[in-house]
Structures are given as C-alpha cells and as structure tokens.
C-alpha cells in the first residue's frame, strides 16, 4: 500500500541545536516533495519544494534533502529558535496523480530556550 | 492581498443538517482544493478544481459536493451532516494544479457535528 510517514512522536530540542525531521514514503514515485509549517489554529504555510532530481535545497536556516533511493526526505532547521516551534508537514506530488499533494501526518517540533 | 479566506471559522451542526463552507481567493489561482484534517492523520483531499466549471473528486469525497462557478470561489457543501464529518476543513489554492507549485491555505473551518 502507499504510505507517507513522518516521525509520530514530538521532537523536543534545545535552542541553538539543529532539528532534523524525517519523511519516509512507500510505493510512490514523487516528482516533487514540499514542506509546510503549521501553527496551532492556522493553515499550513509553504516553506520549501525540492524536485526529484535535486539532492538538496536550502533557504536561510532551512535545508531539505531528497533521497529517492532511500525514499526519504530530511528537513533540517539549523540554529533553532523557540519561534520555530510548530508542526511540520511533508507532502509529495506523485508523477501519476495530476499534481495532487499527498500529505504526511506531521511532526510537532518544540524548541526550548 | 487577503490570500485564501474561509468562512465561517467555527460551526456546530446537528446530524442531518446541511451547510456550505465558503472559500475565496484573490490571487487569480486556477487550482483550488478542499482538505480535511483529523488528529493523527495527514491532510486528506476531498475535492479539487483545476479551473472555473471543472471539479473532480479527491481521496474522501463522499458526503460532500463542490462547484466552481468563478475563479475566486470554491464552496464545499455538506449534504446531510454526520458525526464522522467532525473535522477541521482547509481550503487551498495554487497557480496551477502542477505539483511544483506551492499551495496557499486558508486558516480553516472547525466543524463539529453533534
């Protein structure tokens, strides 16, 4: 069956450390993978997109990697801050599904001062 | 720009009632979609539209109807509300339906069915 899975347990880290979130998928052939941030009571906000043929993408303190052999994407936040505390969602767009996005369940990140 | 606007923000219904969740975007996006978000589950696609007059079903369409008469608006109708439809509903839009476009989300409608 097709699945997209993120760390189910909340991730707690200390301010200043690097947070690493995982997104694994099974039985999909994604053309693109996207990461979103969601704050309580708000809608998801787009952060980064990475294409199938890209290994890594960066934006300020954010870095996304995409390994199609491992069927995994990693999302890193360097020098994390309490303001980075939120739920992070990954979403993939398979080749054969007309651009639809399939979302993971999200990982809650808590950055302690 | 307001982006994607959803109304109402909260709603309580009784089983069997019907209602319409409103969604409007002011970015001239062709692609619009509705998701529901339940605890421990990812966003699940209900219906989507690639342009005015064109709609299609997503992963969980049963019990919901949509129409797209204008580019700006994409209302979601619950025909006969059931407790299983208690959820948070998000509307999203993007420039096109291609997966390389970021989606812009509204802040959701929190719906409880008693």
gemmi code that builds the backbone of each chain (N, CA, C; Angstrom):
import gemmi

chains = {
    "A": [
        ("UNK", (0.846, -1.192, 0.000), (0.000, 0.000, 0.000), (0.882, 1.243, 0.000)),
        ("UNK", (0.281, 2.360, -0.417), (1.028, 3.606, -0.472), (0.964, 4.301, 0.884)),
        ("UNK", (2.112, 4.766, 1.335), (2.167, 5.443, 2.637), (3.165, 6.579, 2.586)),
        ("UNK", (2.886, 7.602, 3.375), (3.860, 8.661, 3.627), (3.857, 8.898, 5.128)),
        ("UNK", (5.023, 8.753, 5.750), (5.087, 8.755, 7.207), (6.127, 9.739, 7.718)),
        ("UNK", (5.747, 10.454, 8.767), (6.671, 11.335, 9.459), (6.812, 10.852, 10.913)),
        ("UNK", (7.860, 11.361, 11.594), (8.042, 10.996, 13.000), (6.732, 11.231, 13.737)),
        ("UNK", (6.198, 10.186, 14.342), (4.912, 10.349, 15.009), (5.054, 11.037, 16.354)),
        ("UNK", (6.217, 10.862, 16.985), (6.417, 11.484, 18.287), (6.918, 12.911, 18.118)),
        ("UNK", (6.565, 13.747, 19.073), (7.029, 15.136, 19.048), (8.537, 15.170, 19.237)),
        ("UNK", (9.158, 16.166, 18.607), (10.601, 16.327, 18.696), (10.895, 17.522, 19.603)),
        ("UNK", (11.639, 17.267, 20.670), (11.993, 18.338, 21.611), (13.487, 18.584, 21.538)),
        ("UNK", (13.888, 19.826, 21.256), (15.313, 20.127, 21.187), (15.593, 21.449, 21.907)),
        ("UNK", (16.861, 21.654, 22.150), (17.317, 22.867, 22.835), (17.588, 23.968, 21.812)),
        ("UNK", (17.297, 25.179, 22.199), (17.578, 26.330, 21.342), (19.035, 26.327, 20.889)),
        ("UNK", (19.233, 26.625, 19.616), (20.583, 26.671, 19.064), (21.016, 25.383, 18.389)),
        ("UNK", (20.340, 24.283, 18.697), (20.667, 22.993, 18.071), (19.997, 22.877, 16.708)),
        ("UNK", (20.408, 21.856, 15.962), (19.781, 21.573, 14.667), (18.665, 20.560, 14.842)),
        ("UNK", (17.494, 20.911, 14.333), (16.358, 19.987, 14.336), (16.331, 19.244, 13.013)),
        ("UNK", (16.135, 17.925, 13.065), (16.046, 17.125, 11.845), (14.744, 16.338, 11.865)),
        ("UNK", (13.910, 16.565, 10.862), (12.634, 15.886, 10.748), (12.672, 14.959, 9.547)),
        ("UNK", (12.000, 13.812, 9.667), (12.070, 12.775, 8.644), (10.722, 12.581, 7.972)),
        ("UNK", (10.779, 12.321, 6.678), (9.585, 11.999, 5.891), (9.933, 10.794, 5.023)),
        ("UNK", (9.280, 9.672, 5.279), (9.506, 8.444, 4.508), (8.263, 8.114, 3.685)),
        ("UNK", (8.469, 7.559, 2.518), (7.322, 7.205, 1.689), (7.521, 5.813, 1.104)),
        ("UNK", (6.389, 5.171, 0.787), (6.379, 3.806, 0.256), (5.436, 3.749, -0.929)),
        ("UNK", (5.907, 3.135, -1.997), (5.075, 2.887, -3.177), (4.541, 4.154, -3.838)),
        ("UNK", (5.334, 5.208, -3.792), (5.054, 6.411, -4.559), (6.270, 6.701, -5.439)),
        ("UNK", (6.023, 7.352, -6.551), (7.111, 7.894, -7.377), (6.922, 9.396, -7.420)),
        ("UNK", (7.467, 10.101, -6.447), (7.223, 11.542, -6.377), (8.048, 12.335, -7.378)),
        ("UNK", (7.380, 13.269, -8.027), (8.080, 14.213, -8.888), (8.611, 15.378, -8.065)),
        ("UNK", (7.868, 15.739, -7.021), (8.227, 16.872, -6.158), (7.886, 16.519, -4.719)),
        ("UNK", (8.581, 17.153, -3.803), (8.272, 16.999, -2.393), (8.302, 18.398, -1.772)),
        ("UNK", (7.289, 18.679, -0.960), (7.159, 20.001, -0.355), (7.121, 19.887, 1.172)),
        ("UNK", (7.559, 20.928, 1.834), (7.475, 21.011, 3.290), (6.684, 22.255, 3.685)),
        ("UNK", (5.814, 22.077, 4.680), (4.966, 23.142, 5.192), (5.123, 23.255, 6.706)),
        ("UNK", (4.840, 24.446, 7.207), (4.793, 24.685, 8.646), (3.350, 24.988, 9.022)),
        ("UNK", (2.897, 24.427, 10.153), (1.540, 24.709, 10.618), (1.567, 25.085, 12.096)),
        ("UNK", (1.071, 26.255, 12.394), (0.936, 26.717, 13.778), (-0.474, 26.389, 14.277)),
        ("UNK", (-0.642, 26.246, 15.616), (-1.962, 25.874, 16.156), (-3.048, 26.843, 15.702)),
        ("UNK", (-4.139, 26.298, 15.219), (-5.265, 27.113, 14.798), (-5.087, 27.817, 13.461)),
        ("UNK", (-4.037, 27.507, 12.741), (-3.765, 28.166, 11.456), (-3.628, 27.136, 10.343)),
        ("UNK", (-3.699, 27.604, 9.117), (-3.466, 26.722, 7.990), (-1.983, 26.526, 7.729)),
        ("UNK", (-1.629, 25.463, 7.009), (-0.218, 25.228, 6.664), (0.336, 26.368, 5.807)),
        ("UNK", (1.632, 26.632, 5.991), (2.329, 27.657, 5.226), (3.497, 27.000, 4.506)),
        ("UNK", (3.594, 27.225, 3.210), (4.647, 26.627, 2.385), (6.025, 27.122, 2.802)),
        ("UNK", (6.993, 26.158, 2.861), (8.375, 26.501, 3.201), (9.324, 26.257, 2.036)),
        ("UNK", (9.376, 25.009, 1.581), (10.367, 24.634, 0.566), (9.802, 23.558, -0.347)),
        ("UNK", (10.312, 23.541, -1.575), (9.983, 22.489, -2.536), (11.280, 21.940, -3.097)),
        ("UNK", (11.334, 20.622, -3.280), (12.512, 20.005, -3.880), (12.049, 19.056, -4.965)),
        ("UNK", (12.769, 19.061, -6.079), (12.419, 18.210, -7.209), (13.096, 16.851, -7.095)),
        ("UNK", (12.568, 15.887, -7.826), (13.082, 14.516, -7.761), (14.567, 14.455, -8.072)),
        ("UNK", (15.021, 15.271, -9.029), (16.418, 15.203, -9.450), (17.337, 16.131, -8.650)),
        ("UNK", (16.805, 16.739, -7.587), (17.628, 17.579, -6.716), (17.949, 16.808, -5.445)),
        ("UNK", (19.189, 16.928, -4.978), (19.582, 16.236, -3.752), (19.320, 17.092, -2.518)),
        ("UNK", (19.448, 18.398, -2.690), (19.408, 19.281, -1.533), (18.898, 20.657, -1.946)),
        ("UNK", (18.185, 21.312, -1.033), (17.700, 22.673, -1.265), (17.831, 23.436, 0.038)),
        ("UNK", (18.260, 24.704, -0.054), (18.431, 25.496, 1.159), (17.679, 26.817, 1.051)),
        ("UNK", (17.234, 27.295, 2.214), (16.639, 28.622, 2.312), (16.899, 29.121, 3.717)),
        ("UNK", (17.792, 30.059, 3.822), (18.177, 30.650, 5.113), (18.583, 29.525, 6.069)),
        ("UNK", (17.907, 29.325, 7.203), (18.297, 28.286, 8.160), (17.688, 26.921, 7.847)),
        ("UNK", (16.975, 26.818, 6.760), (16.287, 25.581, 6.407), (17.048, 24.827, 5.320)),
        ("UNK", (17.060, 23.503, 5.449), (17.658, 22.656, 4.409), (16.806, 21.415, 4.239)),
        ("UNK", (16.544, 21.057, 2.998), (15.794, 19.839, 2.685), (16.675, 18.951, 1.818)),
        ("UNK", (16.676, 17.658, 2.132), (17.336, 16.688, 1.261), (16.289, 15.706, 0.759)),
        ("UNK", (16.593, 15.083, -0.372), (15.640, 14.175, -1.026), (16.437, 13.009, -1.574)),
        ("UNK", (16.214, 11.820, -1.013), (16.933, 10.626, -1.446), (15.909, 9.640, -1.994)),
        ("UNK", (15.833, 9.532, -3.326), (14.812, 8.669, -3.941), (15.179, 7.201, -3.828)),
        ("UNK", (16.454, 6.909, -3.517), (16.838, 5.509, -3.296), (16.346, 5.037, -1.930)),
        ("UNK", (16.546, 5.864, -0.922), (16.053, 5.556, 0.418), (14.572, 5.858, 0.578)),
        ("UNK", (14.002, 6.569, -0.390), (12.596, 7.013, -0.324), (12.378, 7.853, 0.935)),
        ("UNK", (13.201, 8.879, 1.048), (13.194, 9.667, 2.261), (13.574, 11.118, 1.983)),
        ("UNK", (12.928, 12.018, 2.717), (13.332, 13.417, 2.729), (13.618, 13.813, 4.174)),
        ("UNK", (14.692, 14.578, 4.354), (15.021, 15.116, 5.666), (14.887, 16.634, 5.619)),
        ("UNK", (14.356, 17.189, 6.697), (14.153, 18.628, 6.816), (14.940, 19.093, 8.036)),
        ("UNK", (15.885, 20.004, 7.814), (16.751, 20.479, 8.881), (16.489, 21.957, 9.162)),
        ("UNK", (16.450, 22.297, 10.455), (16.434, 23.703, 10.869), (17.688, 23.913, 11.710)),
        ("UNK", (18.620, 24.712, 11.219), (19.841, 24.971, 11.975), (19.635, 26.168, 12.910)),
        ("UNK", (20.441, 26.191, 13.972), (20.359, 27.277, 14.966), (18.904, 27.526, 15.367)),
        ("UNK", (18.230, 26.472, 15.783), (16.792, 26.553, 16.045), (16.469, 27.564, 17.150)),
        ("UNK", (15.277, 28.112, 17.036), (14.795, 29.132, 17.973), (13.429, 28.724, 18.489)),
        ("UNK", (13.037, 29.198, 19.682), (11.679, 28.873, 20.171), (10.585, 29.221, 19.159)),
        ("UNK", (10.799, 30.258, 18.351), (9.807, 30.638, 17.340), (9.660, 29.594, 16.236)),
        ("UNK", (10.591, 28.641, 16.167), (10.481, 27.555, 15.187), (9.531, 26.461, 15.650)),
        ("UNK", (9.073, 26.529, 16.889), (8.156, 25.523, 17.424), (6.853, 25.549, 16.629)),
        ("UNK", (6.489, 24.404, 16.063), (5.303, 24.284, 15.209), (5.200, 22.824, 14.782)),
        ("UNK", (4.188, 22.516, 13.995), (4.090, 21.211, 13.346), (4.547, 21.368, 11.907)),
        ("UNK", (5.368, 20.439, 11.445), (5.912, 20.484, 10.090), (5.364, 19.311, 9.287)),
        ("UNK", (4.838, 19.634, 8.130), (4.197, 18.649, 7.258), (5.020, 18.460, 5.997)),
        ("UNK", (5.201, 17.203, 5.596), (5.754, 16.971, 4.273), (4.617, 16.537, 3.350)),
        ("UNK", (4.788, 16.801, 2.079), (3.768, 16.454, 1.089), (4.468, 16.111, -0.217)),
        ("UNK", (4.049, 15.035, -0.849), (4.669, 14.678, -2.117), (3.645, 14.727, -3.238)),
        ("UNK", (4.163, 14.976, -4.427), (3.344, 15.039, -5.622), (3.793, 13.909, -6.542)),
        ("UNK", (3.008, 12.820, -6.615), (3.422, 11.681, -7.451), (3.303, 11.998, -8.935)),
        ("UNK", (4.093, 11.330, -9.749), (4.062, 11.542, -11.185), (2.691, 11.261, -11.790)),
        ("UNK", (2.020, 10.252, -11.305), (0.822, 9.793, -11.997), (-0.479, 10.304, -11.393)),
        ("UNK", (-0.438, 11.388, -10.595), (-1.652, 11.839, -9.931), (-1.945, 13.312, -10.196)),
        ("UNK", (-1.583, 13.779, -11.347), (-2.021, 15.087, -11.821), (-1.706, 16.250, -10.921)),
        ("UNK", (-0.605, 16.218, -10.214), (-0.214, 17.364, -9.409), (-0.793, 17.380, -8.014)),
        ("UNK", (-1.605, 16.374, -7.655), (-2.171, 16.355, -6.304), (-1.049, 16.197, -5.283)),
        ("UNK", (-1.277, 16.755, -4.097), (-0.339, 16.609, -2.995), (-0.860, 15.580, -2.001)),
        ("UNK", (0.016, 14.660, -1.596), (-0.298, 13.675, -0.568), (0.491, 14.080, 0.678)),
        ("UNK", (-0.210, 14.314, 1.783), (0.424, 14.836, 2.991), (0.734, 13.745, 4.010)),
        ("UNK", (1.856, 13.906, 4.703), (2.127, 13.140, 5.897), (1.329, 13.698, 7.067)),
        ("UNK", (1.401, 13.012, 8.204), (0.583, 13.419, 9.347), (1.213, 14.545, 10.141)),
        ("UNK", (2.467, 14.875, 9.854), (3.116, 15.990, 10.524), (3.914, 15.572, 11.740)),
        ("UNK", (4.956, 16.343, 12.032), (5.761, 16.171, 13.244), (5.742, 17.470, 14.018)),
        ("UNK", (5.441, 17.372, 15.307), (5.432, 18.550, 16.173), (6.841, 18.791, 16.709)),
        ("UNK", (7.343, 19.993, 16.489), (8.667, 20.380, 16.968), (8.517, 21.391, 18.097)),
        ("UNK", (9.237, 21.150, 19.183), (9.247, 22.093, 20.303), (10.702, 22.465, 20.592)),
        ("UNK", (11.010, 23.750, 20.516), (12.356, 24.249, 20.767), (12.341, 24.982, 22.112)),
        ("UNK", (13.109, 24.456, 23.045), (13.136, 25.018, 24.402), (14.276, 26.016, 24.537)),
        ("UNK", (14.026, 27.152, 25.224), (15.093, 28.153, 25.421), (16.134, 27.645, 26.402)),
    ],
    "B": [
        ("UNK", (-3.070, 41.869, -0.069), (-3.891, 40.744, -0.532), (-4.352, 39.905, 0.653)),
        ("UNK", (-5.599, 39.444, 0.605), (-6.127, 38.633, 1.686), (-5.658, 37.194, 1.564)),
        ("UNK", (-5.328, 36.710, 0.353), (-4.924, 35.325, 0.175), (-6.151, 34.445, 0.046)),
        ("UNK", (-6.225, 33.408, 0.902), (-7.353, 32.484, 0.906), (-8.182, 32.761, 2.156)),
        ("UNK", (-9.454, 33.046, 1.960), (-10.340, 33.378, 3.073), (-11.407, 32.319, 3.226)),
        ("UNK", (-11.525, 31.766, 4.426), (-12.535, 30.742, 4.703), (-13.531, 31.273, 5.740)),
        ("UNK", (-14.795, 30.991, 5.493), (-15.835, 31.317, 6.468), (-16.848, 30.178, 6.534)),
        ("UNK", (-17.426, 29.906, 7.711), (-17.094, 30.514, 8.999), (-15.821, 29.905, 9.577)),
        ("UNK", (-15.332, 30.421, 10.681), (-14.165, 29.832, 11.345), (-14.577, 28.658, 12.230)),
        ("UNK", (-15.746, 28.721, 12.799), (-16.272, 27.656, 13.666), (-17.741, 27.417, 13.315)),
        ("UNK", (-18.175, 26.163, 13.452), (-19.577, 25.850, 13.219), (-19.929, 24.576, 13.957)),
        ("UNK", (-21.107, 24.572, 14.586), (-21.648, 23.365, 15.205), (-22.950, 23.035, 14.492)),
        ("UNK", (-23.066, 21.796, 14.067), (-24.265, 21.346, 13.355), (-24.859, 20.139, 14.071)),
        ("UNK", (-26.120, 19.911, 13.796), (-26.747, 18.673, 14.239), (-26.706, 17.670, 13.103)),
        ("UNK", (-26.687, 16.401, 13.457), (-26.709, 15.342, 12.453), (-27.889, 15.558, 11.511)),
        ("UNK", (-27.616, 15.447, 10.222), (-28.655, 15.588, 9.213), (-28.785, 16.983, 8.628)),
        ("UNK", (-28.224, 17.988, 9.304), (-28.290, 19.336, 8.755), (-27.335, 19.468, 7.586)),
        ("UNK", (-27.593, 20.464, 6.759), (-26.693, 20.761, 5.646), (-26.084, 22.144, 5.846)),
        ("UNK", (-24.934, 22.354, 5.235), (-24.335, 23.674, 5.286), (-23.293, 23.806, 4.195)),
        ("UNK", (-22.901, 25.041, 3.963), (-21.882, 25.335, 2.957), (-20.722, 26.059, 3.615)),
        ("UNK", (-19.518, 25.515, 3.400), (-18.298, 26.179, 3.831), (-17.796, 27.023, 2.665)),
        ("UNK", (-17.518, 28.289, 2.960), (-17.111, 29.204, 1.905), (-15.587, 29.307, 1.812)),
        ("UNK", (-15.095, 29.461, 0.573), (-13.672, 29.664, 0.325), (-13.523, 30.645, -0.828)),
        ("UNK", (-12.711, 31.673, -0.623), (-12.454, 32.651, -1.679), (-10.968, 32.981, -1.696)),
        ("UNK", (-10.435, 33.162, -2.917), (-9.032, 33.565, -3.051), (-8.940, 34.738, -4.019)),
        ("UNK", (-7.979, 35.614, -3.753), (-7.842, 36.830, -4.567), (-6.511, 36.853, -5.308)),
        ("UNK", (-5.947, 35.687, -5.580), (-4.642, 35.597, -6.238), (-4.766, 35.146, -7.694)),
        ("UNK", (-6.000, 35.026, -8.185), (-6.254, 34.588, -9.560), (-5.671, 33.194, -9.834)),
        ("UNK", (-5.722, 32.339, -8.811), (-5.224, 30.978, -8.961), (-6.245, 30.108, -9.673)),
        ("UNK", (-5.742, 29.242, -10.567), (-6.636, 28.335, -11.274), (-7.042, 27.134, -10.428)),
        ("UNK", (-6.111, 26.650, -9.612), (-6.306, 25.404, -8.879), (-6.773, 25.705, -7.469)),
        ("UNK", (-7.874, 25.052, -7.061), (-8.358, 25.165, -5.689), (-8.738, 23.781, -5.193)),
        ("UNK", (-8.630, 23.600, -3.882), (-8.890, 22.283, -3.318), (-9.406, 22.407, -1.899)),
        ("UNK", (-10.060, 21.333, -1.454), (-10.530, 21.212, -0.077), (-9.903, 19.987, 0.555)),
        ("UNK", (-9.419, 20.171, 1.808), (-8.863, 19.090, 2.598), (-9.600, 19.035, 3.931)),
        ("UNK", (-9.556, 17.866, 4.541), (-9.945, 17.760, 5.930), (-8.741, 17.269, 6.725)),
        ("UNK", (-8.636, 17.734, 7.975), (-7.513, 17.352, 8.832), (-8.067, 16.802, 10.139)),
        ("UNK", (-7.715, 15.558, 10.415), (-8.153, 14.882, 11.630), (-6.927, 14.527, 12.468)),
        ("UNK", (-7.078, 14.432, 13.799), (-5.924, 14.156, 14.671), (-5.174, 12.909, 14.246)),
        ("UNK", (-3.849, 13.008, 14.155), (-3.015, 11.860, 13.827), (-3.017, 11.480, 12.361)),
        ("UNK", (-3.752, 12.233, 11.553), (-3.799, 11.910, 10.126), (-3.344, 13.119, 9.328)),
        ("UNK", (-2.861, 12.861, 8.167), (-2.463, 13.950, 7.295), (-3.672, 14.639, 6.702)),
        ("UNK", (-3.430, 15.726, 6.044), (-4.492, 16.390, 5.295), (-4.974, 15.445, 4.194)),
        ("UNK", (-6.274, 15.263, 4.096), (-6.832, 14.377, 3.075), (-7.678, 15.182, 2.092)),
        ("UNK", (-7.428, 14.947, 0.820), (-8.077, 15.714, -0.230), (-9.517, 15.269, -0.419)),
        ("UNK", (-10.436, 16.244, -0.389), (-11.860, 15.931, -0.547), (-12.278, 16.122, -2.015)),
        ("UNK", (-12.146, 17.332, -2.506), (-12.443, 17.678, -3.897), (-11.447, 18.728, -4.355)),
        ("UNK", (-11.295, 18.831, -5.670), (-10.426, 19.868, -6.202), (-10.960, 20.378, -7.530)),
        ("UNK", (-10.406, 21.510, -7.962), (-10.852, 22.133, -9.207), (-9.643, 22.730, -9.919)),
        ("UNK", (-9.526, 22.449, -11.200), (-8.401, 22.977, -11.979), (-8.785, 24.259, -12.730)),
        ("UNK", (-10.011, 24.708, -12.552), (-10.452, 25.948, -13.169), (-11.949, 26.082, -13.057)),
        ("UNK", (-12.461, 27.264, -13.370), (-13.901, 27.504, -13.286), (-14.648, 26.497, -14.145)),
        ("UNK", (-15.683, 25.894, -13.565), (-16.514, 24.931, -14.260), (-16.009, 23.504, -14.246)),
        ("UNK", (-14.831, 23.271, -13.635), (-14.224, 21.933, -13.625), (-13.933, 21.519, -12.194)),
        ("UNK", (-14.524, 20.393, -11.769), (-14.237, 19.862, -10.440), (-14.012, 18.362, -10.542)),
        ("UNK", (-13.356, 17.814, -9.540), (-13.106, 16.374, -9.524), (-12.968, 15.920, -8.080)),
        ("UNK", (-13.107, 14.606, -7.896), (-13.075, 14.037, -6.564), (-11.650, 13.771, -6.115)),
        ("UNK", (-11.444, 13.906, -4.805), (-10.178, 13.542, -4.212), (-10.278, 12.197, -3.524)),
        ("UNK", (-9.573, 12.072, -2.414), (-9.471, 10.807, -1.698), (-10.728, 10.473, -0.895)),
        ("UNK", (-11.396, 11.500, -0.332), (-12.531, 11.263, 0.573), (-13.724, 12.135, 0.191)),
        ("UNK", (-14.344, 11.925, -0.985), (-15.393, 12.830, -1.466), (-16.797, 12.568, -0.936)),
        ("UNK", (-17.032, 11.387, -0.360), (-18.401, 11.006, -0.013), (-18.997, 11.929, 1.032)),
        ("UNK", (-20.213, 12.404, 0.762), (-20.920, 13.282, 1.684), (-20.686, 14.755, 1.434)),
        ("UNK", (-19.871, 15.066, 0.414), (-19.529, 16.458, 0.100), (-19.775, 16.749, -1.381)),
        ("UNK", (-20.214, 17.984, -1.654), (-20.346, 18.458, -3.027), (-19.597, 19.769, -3.196)),
        ("UNK", (-19.111, 20.021, -4.410), (-18.465, 21.290, -4.702), (-18.954, 21.792, -6.057)),
        ("UNK", (-18.737, 23.072, -6.273), (-18.954, 23.679, -7.587), (-17.943, 24.808, -7.728)),
        ("UNK", (-17.666, 25.197, -8.959), (-16.693, 26.287, -9.202), (-17.239, 27.136, -10.352)),
        ("UNK", (-18.053, 28.114, -9.973), (-18.658, 28.972, -10.986), (-17.769, 30.163, -11.338)),
        ("UNK", (-16.858, 30.532, -10.434), (-15.921, 31.623, -10.700), (-14.511, 31.176, -10.347)),
        ("UNK", (-13.511, 31.889, -10.811), (-12.132, 31.569, -10.439), (-11.903, 31.774, -8.955)),
        ("UNK", (-12.583, 32.768, -8.365), (-12.302, 33.162, -6.987), (-12.898, 32.246, -5.924)),
        ("UNK", (-14.051, 31.644, -6.202), (-14.809, 30.968, -5.149), (-14.908, 29.471, -5.363)),
        ("UNK", (-14.836, 28.738, -4.235), (-14.915, 27.274, -4.312), (-15.605, 26.769, -3.045)),
        ("UNK", (-16.935, 26.828, -2.996), (-17.649, 26.407, -1.779), (-17.742, 24.887, -1.655)),
        ("UNK", (-17.747, 24.427, -0.423), (-17.892, 22.999, -0.108), (-19.213, 22.799, 0.622)),
        ("UNK", (-20.026, 21.916, 0.102), (-21.345, 21.679, 0.701), (-21.405, 20.317, 1.373)),
        ("UNK", (-21.878, 20.326, 2.624), (-22.191, 19.083, 3.317), (-23.681, 18.841, 3.125)),
        ("UNK", (-24.025, 17.714, 2.564), (-25.407, 17.464, 2.167), (-26.275, 17.079, 3.357)),
        ("UNK", (-25.780, 16.182, 4.196), (-26.511, 15.719, 5.381), (-25.438, 15.366, 6.410)),
        ("UNK", (-25.160, 16.284, 7.311), (-24.004, 16.158, 8.187), (-24.079, 14.906, 9.060)),
        ("UNK", (-22.900, 14.268, 9.219), (-22.771, 13.084, 10.063), (-21.624, 13.319, 11.055)),
        ("UNK", (-21.689, 12.699, 12.237), (-20.618, 12.905, 13.229), (-19.222, 12.612, 12.672)),
        ("UNK", (-19.115, 11.696, 11.715), (-17.813, 11.364, 11.125), (-17.227, 12.531, 10.320)),
        ("UNK", (-18.028, 13.532, 10.057), (-17.550, 14.706, 9.330), (-17.044, 15.810, 10.274)),
        ("UNK", (-17.053, 15.535, 11.554), (-16.418, 16.446, 12.510), (-14.933, 16.503, 12.195)),
        ("UNK", (-14.432, 17.697, 11.909), (-13.056, 17.823, 11.445), (-12.710, 19.302, 11.305)),
        ("UNK", (-11.467, 19.548, 10.917), (-11.056, 20.889, 10.509), (-10.892, 20.863, 8.999)),
        ("UNK", (-11.528, 21.790, 8.337), (-11.536, 21.822, 6.876), (-10.679, 22.988, 6.379)),
        ("UNK", (-9.783, 22.661, 5.456), (-8.912, 23.680, 4.885), (-9.146, 23.778, 3.384)),
        ("UNK", (-9.202, 25.010, 2.925), (-9.239, 25.301, 1.502), (-7.851, 25.775, 1.090)),
        ("UNK", (-7.428, 25.413, -0.120), (-6.116, 25.815, -0.606), (-6.211, 26.206, -2.064)),
        ("UNK", (-5.278, 27.043, -2.498), (-5.227, 27.402, -3.917), (-3.774, 27.440, -4.370)),
        ("UNK", (-3.560, 27.241, -5.665), (-2.234, 27.385, -6.249), (-2.378, 27.867, -7.679)),
        ("UNK", (-1.284, 28.368, -8.233), (-1.311, 28.947, -9.573), (-1.825, 27.931, -10.598)),
        ("UNK", (-1.324, 26.701, -10.498), (-1.811, 25.632, -11.375), (-1.902, 24.369, -10.551)),
        ("UNK", (-2.392, 23.316, -11.121), (-2.509, 22.056, -10.399), (-1.240, 21.229, -10.438)),
        ("UNK", (-0.156, 21.799, -10.948), (1.081, 21.033, -11.024), (1.732, 20.945, -9.643)),
        ("UNK", (2.364, 19.830, -9.378), (2.957, 19.588, -8.058), (4.149, 20.446, -7.738)),
        ("UNK", (4.624, 21.252, -8.684), (5.758, 22.130, -8.404), (5.314, 23.517, -7.956)),
        ("UNK", (4.021, 23.645, -7.659), (3.501, 24.930, -7.197), (3.162, 24.847, -5.717)),
        ("UNK", (3.591, 25.824, -4.920), (3.193, 25.826, -3.514), (1.700, 26.075, -3.390)),
        ("UNK", (1.103, 25.467, -2.372), (-0.300, 25.709, -2.125), (-0.441, 26.739, -1.004)),
        ("UNK", (-1.440, 27.614, -1.186), (-1.742, 28.647, -0.192), (-3.014, 28.231, 0.538)),
        ("UNK", (-2.930, 28.127, 1.849), (-4.045, 27.636, 2.632), (-4.758, 28.765, 3.369)),
        ("UNK", (-6.074, 28.578, 3.556), (-6.802, 29.406, 4.495), (-6.564, 28.914, 5.918)),
        ("UNK", (-7.167, 29.579, 6.888), (-6.962, 29.214, 8.286), (-7.980, 28.207, 8.806)),
        ("UNK", (-8.815, 27.684, 7.947), (-9.638, 26.551, 8.315), (-11.009, 26.904, 8.881)),
        ("UNK", (-11.884, 25.915, 8.775), (-13.198, 25.947, 9.427), (-13.258, 24.750, 10.358)),
        ("UNK", (-13.493, 25.021, 11.643), (-13.586, 23.950, 12.626), (-15.049, 23.564, 12.773)),
        ("UNK", (-15.373, 22.342, 12.366), (-16.758, 21.897, 12.260), (-17.011, 20.752, 13.224)),
        ("UNK", (-18.054, 20.904, 14.046), (-18.470, 19.832, 14.962), (-19.886, 19.410, 14.612)),
        ("UNK", (-20.066, 18.103, 14.495), (-21.387, 17.556, 14.186), (-21.868, 16.770, 15.406)),
        ("UNK", (-22.984, 17.190, 15.961), (-23.494, 16.539, 17.177), (-24.534, 15.485, 16.847)),
    ],
}
model = gemmi.Model(1)
for chain_id, residues in chains.items():
    chain = gemmi.Chain(chain_id)
    for i, (resn, *xyz) in enumerate(residues, 1):
        res = gemmi.Residue()
        res.name, res.seqid = resn, gemmi.SeqId(i, " ")
        for name, pos in zip(("N", "CA", "C"), xyz):
            atom = gemmi.Atom()
            atom.name, atom.element = name, gemmi.Element(name[0])
            atom.pos, atom.b_iso = gemmi.Position(*pos), 0.0
            res.add_atom(atom)
        chain.add_residue(res)
    model.add_chain(chain)
structure = gemmi.Structure()
structure.add_model(model)
structure.setup_entities()
